[in-house]
Amino acid sequence: EEAKKMCPNLRLVHVELLDGAKKVSLRRYREASYKVLQIFSRFIGKEDVLGKAGLDEAYLDLTASCNELMSQEETSFEDVAKYSFVVGTIDRASPHDQILVHAASIVKRIRGAVMKELGYSISAGIASNKLLAKVKYLCFHV
């Protein structure tokens, strides 16, 4: 009630408890996590890796899909700058940077699908390894 006085627009939501216990049920969160992972799986290739790191975190290794895209289509460096926050510069001649650019375009499509189908916004850090991806995400997510 004290919080409502300080913030009159505050909306309090009661969560489910496990069988009358004082422990919160994570059922809805698990269901939502499963639905998000299902969307992720539609956008990755057979040789890519989807690793769940918690209810609200996953790691995608999109290297195989990115290599396939590199052989099929031109890399659009300008488009990536419109929807991604790029740290440093992109070397157009670098296969490594081309992979990251293609990963950003795949992640853009994933984010769009999650928003359209579930109404959730998601953030991503795109890098050459998990640690850098996590650091980028933590530093720059909105």
Disulfide bonds with the S-S distance in Angstrom:
none
